[in-house]
Amino acid sequence: MFETIEAAWGFDFPQYRTVLHDQLVQGERELNQMFRAAPSRIAPAGAVLAVAERPSQSLYALHRGWACRIREWRDGRQVIPQIYAPGDYIGLEAMLLARPIDEVVAVETVTVKVLDADAVSGMLSRPSSATYLASLLTEAQRRAERRADRLSRFEALERLAEMLVDLHERVARRGTTGHRFSLPLTQQRIADHLGLTIVHVNRTLRLLREERIATIDRRVVDIHDMAALRTLARRDMNAWD
């Protein structure tokens, strides 16, 4: 089991400075070793994994299931800045904060491995582990900036296509083959992530289905034409690729 998890958590180091390579490799190894020894926790759908306004610097590795980070405005509207797929880490953005800024909620039953605050503090005190955690934070920041780019410049169809391509690539790193994967998100949560209305999401999904590019049915994504989906996502001209 752990070999599969480690393969999924593997990192593409060539994009980083050569001088950091050894530290990144060592830091990745240390984090994997700690998670192997960490306790597992099963949480039901709707469970809050990280609570805003409550001090907690735990770090989670999402082994099974999906979760999302939710930010709620005072008028009741919600934003979902981050969707967590199996293999993702939860809590990176809050490691140095007194408390999380947002809640993280399981959208289905999830299994996570948990490192407590003391373990995370110990990692931050070691150069190799701290360097690796910094690289993970850098990747999380790049994903957040890519999402901001989509919201500011992309049309609804392009936003949805980019989201599906990104999620497919992330689940594929865990060894999922083919162009079919589970996505247990309601249309409302997809809308909250993409900055659209639920009506707009429904219309856009219908267009993807009619064009035989992709379908989402019963919370399962089927990508029928990956080349067309990547074109819609502007992956041929994406500054992040």
One Martini backbone bead per residue (centre of mass of N, CA, C, O) as a GRO file, in nm:
protein
  241
    1MET     BB    1   0.058   0.061  -0.023
    2PHE     BB    2   0.295   0.269   0.020
    3GLU     BB    3   0.407   0.263  -0.266
    4THR     BB    4   0.161   0.401  -0.393
    5ILE     BB    5   0.166   0.659  -0.227
    6GLU     BB    6   0.453   0.751  -0.299
    7ALA     BB    7   0.404   0.772  -0.601
    8ALA     BB    8   0.185   0.994  -0.574
    9TRP     BB    9   0.392   1.190  -0.398
   10GLY     BB   10   0.563   1.252  -0.607
   11PHE     BB   11   0.820   1.468  -0.749
   12ASP     BB   12   0.902   1.737  -0.974
   13PHE     BB   13   1.228   1.855  -0.952
   14PRO     BB   14   1.353   1.995  -1.218
   15GLN     BB   15   1.214   2.288  -1.162
   16TYR     BB   16   1.433   2.311  -0.964
   17ARG     BB   17   1.704   2.379  -0.818
   18THR     BB   18   1.979   2.187  -0.821
   19VAL     BB   19   2.080   2.246  -0.523
   20LEU     BB   20   1.792   2.117  -0.403
   21HIS     BB   21   1.759   1.816  -0.473
   22ASP     BB   22   1.860   1.659  -0.222
   23GLN     BB   23   1.664   1.791  -0.021
   24LEU     BB   24   1.402   1.702  -0.160
   25VAL     BB   25   1.447   1.399  -0.147
   26GLN     BB   26   1.481   1.384   0.161
   27GLY     BB   27   1.215   1.524   0.240
   28GLU     BB   28   1.027   1.320   0.106
   29ARG     BB   29   1.122   1.076   0.267
   30GLU     BB   30   1.048   1.185   0.547
   31LEU     BB   31   0.745   1.226   0.500
   32ASN     BB   32   0.676   0.934   0.425
   33GLN     BB   33   0.771   0.807   0.692
   34MET     BB   34   0.575   0.962   0.876
   35PHE     BB   35   0.309   0.864   0.738
   36ARG     BB   36   0.348   0.563   0.786
   37ALA     BB   37   0.336   0.613   1.115
   38ALA     BB   38   0.071   0.735   1.097
   39PRO     BB   39  -0.241   0.780   1.167
   40SER     BB   40  -0.559   0.685   1.091
   41ARG     BB   41  -0.858   0.839   0.937
   42ILE     BB   42  -1.214   0.834   0.946
   43ALA     BB   43  -1.444   1.033   0.750
   44PRO     BB   44  -1.732   1.164   0.689
   45ALA     BB   45  -1.952   1.315   0.527
   46GLY     BB   46  -1.910   1.659   0.639
   47ALA     BB   47  -1.656   1.661   0.772
   48VAL     BB   48  -1.429   1.845   0.969
   49LEU     BB   49  -1.079   1.879   0.934
   50ALA     BB   50  -1.080   2.203   0.936
   51VAL     BB   51  -1.103   2.479   1.163
   52ALA     BB   52  -1.194   2.778   1.185
   53GLU     BB   53  -1.066   2.944   1.470
   54ARG     BB   54  -0.877   2.684   1.526
   55PRO     BB   55  -0.614   2.559   1.658
   56SER     BB   56  -0.410   2.402   1.388
   57GLN     BB   57  -0.113   2.203   1.255
   58SER     BB   58  -0.211   1.985   1.094
   59LEU     BB   59  -0.129   1.710   0.871
   60TYR     BB   60  -0.269   1.583   0.567
   61ALA     BB   61  -0.332   1.269   0.400
   62LEU     BB   62  -0.512   1.186   0.117
   63HIS     BB   63  -0.613   0.864   0.040
   64ARG     BB   64  -0.936   0.876   0.051
   65GLY     BB   65  -1.114   1.078  -0.125
   66TRP     BB   66  -1.287   1.396  -0.086
   67ALA     BB   67  -1.220   1.754  -0.066
   68CYS     BB   68  -1.279   2.094   0.072
   69ARG     BB   69  -1.231   2.437   0.064
   70ILE     BB   70  -1.409   2.677   0.273
   71ARG     BB   71  -1.553   3.004   0.207
   72GLU     BB   72  -1.742   3.232   0.407
   73TRP     BB   73  -1.965   3.473   0.382
   74ARG     BB   74  -2.174   3.686   0.551
   75ASP     BB   75  -2.412   3.638   0.320
   76GLY     BB   76  -2.359   3.302   0.258
   77ARG     BB   77  -2.152   3.281   0.063
   78GLN     BB   78  -1.942   3.064  -0.138
   79VAL     BB   79  -1.600   2.942  -0.148
   80ILE     BB   80  -1.379   2.722  -0.350
   81PRO     BB   81  -1.036   2.718  -0.364
   82GLN     BB   82  -1.020   2.392  -0.293
   83ILE     BB   83  -0.949   2.072  -0.428
   84TYR     BB   84  -0.930   1.741  -0.292
   85ALA     BB   85  -0.743   1.474  -0.384
   86PRO     BB   86  -0.617   1.189  -0.400
   87GLY     BB   87  -0.286   1.261  -0.252
   88ASP     BB   88  -0.330   1.504  -0.095
   89TYR     BB   89  -0.268   1.786   0.095
   90ILE     BB   90  -0.367   1.905   0.425
   91GLY     BB   91  -0.251   2.226   0.567
   92LEU     BB   92  -0.020   2.391   0.437
   93GLU     BB   93  -0.138   2.695   0.465
   94ALA     BB   94  -0.138   2.651   0.810
   95MET     BB   95   0.146   2.590   0.939
   96LEU     BB   96   0.216   2.917   1.021
   97LEU     BB   97  -0.049   2.940   1.169
   98ALA     BB   98  -0.266   2.970   1.435
   99ARG     BB   99  -0.498   2.929   1.211
  100PRO     BB  100  -0.721   2.856   1.006
  101ILE     BB  101  -0.900   3.025   0.739
  102ASP     BB  102  -1.045   2.751   0.670
  103GLU     BB  103  -1.252   2.506   0.585
  104VAL     BB  104  -1.241   2.143   0.581
  105VAL     BB  105  -1.434   1.918   0.375
  106ALA     BB  106  -1.593   1.629   0.339
  107VAL     BB  107  -1.761   1.489   0.044
  108GLU     BB  108  -1.676   1.213   0.161
  109THR     BB  109  -1.553   0.940   0.253
  110VAL     BB  110  -1.245   0.944   0.440
  111THR     BB  111  -0.886   0.888   0.425
  112VAL     BB  112  -0.638   0.973   0.671
  113LYS     BB  113  -0.325   1.105   0.744
  114VAL     BB  114  -0.171   1.214   1.063
  115LEU     BB  115  -0.003   1.512   1.159
  116ASP     BB  116   0.097   1.671   1.414
  117ALA     BB  117   0.219   1.962   1.534
  118ASP     BB  118   0.490   1.846   1.636
  119ALA     BB  119   0.576   1.710   1.371
  120VAL     BB  120   0.572   1.966   1.198
  121SER     BB  121   0.779   2.126   1.363
  122GLY     BB  122   1.009   1.926   1.318
  123MET     BB  123   1.023   1.958   1.010
  124LEU     BB  124   1.080   2.272   1.008
  125SER     BB  125   1.373   2.223   1.155
  126ARG     BB  126   1.444   2.075   0.885
  127PRO     BB  127   1.582   2.148   0.592
  128SER     BB  128   1.469   1.923   0.406
  129SER     BB  129   1.172   1.935   0.494
  130ALA     BB  130   1.129   2.240   0.454
  131THR     BB  131   1.191   2.240   0.151
  132TYR     BB  132   0.963   2.048   0.067
  133LEU     BB  133   0.729   2.211   0.183
  134ALA     BB  134   0.788   2.460   0.009
  135SER     BB  135   0.730   2.315  -0.261
  136LEU     BB  136   0.432   2.254  -0.197
  137LEU     BB  137   0.349   2.550  -0.162
  138THR     BB  138   0.424   2.637  -0.447
  139GLU     BB  139   0.219   2.455  -0.591
  140ALA     BB  140  -0.031   2.572  -0.451
  141GLN     BB  141   0.013   2.861  -0.557
  142ARG     BB  142  -0.001   2.794  -0.859
  143ARG     BB  143  -0.291   2.689  -0.851
  144ALA     BB  144  -0.419   2.952  -0.744
  145GLU     BB  145  -0.325   3.132  -0.983
  146ARG     BB  146  -0.463   2.972  -1.204
  147ARG     BB  147  -0.747   3.018  -1.098
  148ALA     BB  148  -0.738   3.329  -1.116
  149ASP     BB  149  -0.702   3.338  -1.420
  150ARG     BB  150  -0.966   3.201  -1.495
  151LEU     BB  151  -1.161   3.404  -1.352
  152SER     BB  152  -1.052   3.663  -1.520
  153ARG     BB  153  -1.048   3.520  -1.844
  154PHE     BB  154  -1.243   3.287  -1.847
  155GLU     BB  155  -1.475   3.100  -1.958
  156ALA     BB  156  -1.686   2.864  -1.859
  157LEU     BB  157  -1.580   2.635  -2.045
  158GLU     BB  158  -1.278   2.675  -1.971
  159ARG     BB  159  -1.296   2.630  -1.666
  160LEU     BB  160  -1.411   2.342  -1.672
  161ALA     BB  161  -1.190   2.214  -1.844
  162GLU     BB  162  -0.951   2.278  -1.655
  163MET     BB  163  -1.057   2.126  -1.411
  164LEU     BB  164  -1.068   1.841  -1.544
  165VAL     BB  165  -0.772   1.823  -1.626
  166ASP     BB  166  -0.647   1.863  -1.347
  167LEU     BB  167  -0.791   1.624  -1.201
  168HIS     BB  168  -0.695   1.402  -1.389
  169GLU     BB  169  -0.389   1.437  -1.335
  170ARG     BB  170  -0.406   1.382  -1.028
  171VAL     BB  171  -0.534   1.092  -1.037
  172ALA     BB  172  -0.316   0.968  -1.229
  173ARG     BB  173  -0.082   0.970  -1.011
  174ARG     BB  174  -0.238   0.711  -0.869
  175GLY     BB  175  -0.300   0.508  -1.136
  176THR     BB  176  -0.523   0.602  -1.305
  177THR     BB  177  -0.695   0.481  -1.574
  178GLY     BB  178  -0.795   0.663  -1.809
  179HIS     BB  179  -1.110   0.884  -1.849
  180ARG     BB  180  -1.210   0.787  -1.550
  181PHE     BB  181  -1.374   0.951  -1.263
  182SER     BB  182  -1.431   1.050  -0.954
  183LEU     BB  183  -1.683   1.327  -0.862
  184PRO     BB  184  -1.824   1.429  -0.547
  185LEU     BB  185  -1.971   1.691  -0.684
  186THR     BB  186  -2.168   1.934  -0.691
  187GLN     BB  187  -2.280   2.190  -0.879
  188GLN     BB  188  -2.248   2.400  -0.654
  189ARG     BB  189  -1.944   2.345  -0.597
  190ILE     BB  190  -1.845   2.401  -0.878
  191ALA     BB  191  -1.947   2.693  -0.881
  192ASP     BB  192  -1.778   2.788  -0.629
  193HIS     BB  193  -1.502   2.727  -0.777
  194LEU     BB  194  -1.566   2.893  -1.067
  195GLY     BB  195  -1.759   3.147  -1.041
  196LEU     BB  196  -2.060   3.037  -1.072
  197THR     BB  197  -2.358   2.934  -1.160
  198ILE     BB  198  -2.560   2.663  -1.162
  199VAL     BB  199  -2.682   2.723  -1.439
  200HIS     BB  200  -2.411   2.752  -1.589
  201VAL     BB  201  -2.304   2.471  -1.528
  202ASN     BB  202  -2.534   2.309  -1.657
  203ARG     BB  203  -2.498   2.426  -1.943
  204THR     BB  204  -2.199   2.341  -1.981
  205LEU     BB  205  -2.234   2.037  -1.942
  206ARG     BB  206  -2.428   2.001  -2.179
  207LEU     BB  207  -2.228   2.090  -2.398
  208LEU     BB  208  -2.014   1.869  -2.349
  209ARG     BB  209  -2.212   1.638  -2.406
  210GLU     BB  210  -2.309   1.718  -2.697
  211GLU     BB  211  -1.990   1.719  -2.798
  212ARG     BB  212  -1.841   1.468  -2.682
  213ILE     BB  213  -1.620   1.537  -2.442
  214ALA     BB  214  -1.799   1.539  -2.163
  215THR     BB  215  -1.913   1.376  -1.855
  216ILE     BB  216  -2.148   1.414  -1.570
  217ASP     BB  217  -2.253   1.117  -1.393
  218ARG     BB  218  -2.305   1.034  -1.086
  219ARG     BB  219  -2.014   1.145  -1.009
  220VAL     BB  220  -1.890   1.085  -1.304
  221VAL     BB  221  -1.614   1.106  -1.515
  222ASP     BB  222  -1.618   1.143  -1.880
  223ILE     BB  223  -1.365   1.136  -2.121
  224HIS     BB  224  -1.389   1.147  -2.477
  225ASP     BB  225  -1.203   1.426  -2.551
  226MET     BB  226  -0.903   1.531  -2.462
  227ALA     BB  227  -0.809   1.727  -2.681
  228ALA     BB  228  -1.057   1.914  -2.665
  229LEU     BB  229  -1.033   1.979  -2.363
  230ARG     BB  230  -0.747   2.108  -2.377
  231THR     BB  231  -0.826   2.331  -2.569
  232LEU     BB  232  -1.039   2.465  -2.385
  233ALA     BB  233  -0.809   2.497  -2.149
  234ARG     BB  234  -0.547   2.614  -2.288
  235ARG     BB  235  -0.288   2.412  -2.292
  236ASP     BB  236  -0.136   2.530  -2.556
  237MET     BB  237  -0.120   2.841  -2.386
  238ASN     BB  238  -0.022   2.788  -2.103
  239ALA     BB  239   0.182   2.946  -1.873
  240TRP     BB  240   0.201   2.681  -1.671
  241ASP     BB  241   0.332   2.458  -1.879
   0.00000   0.00000   0.00000
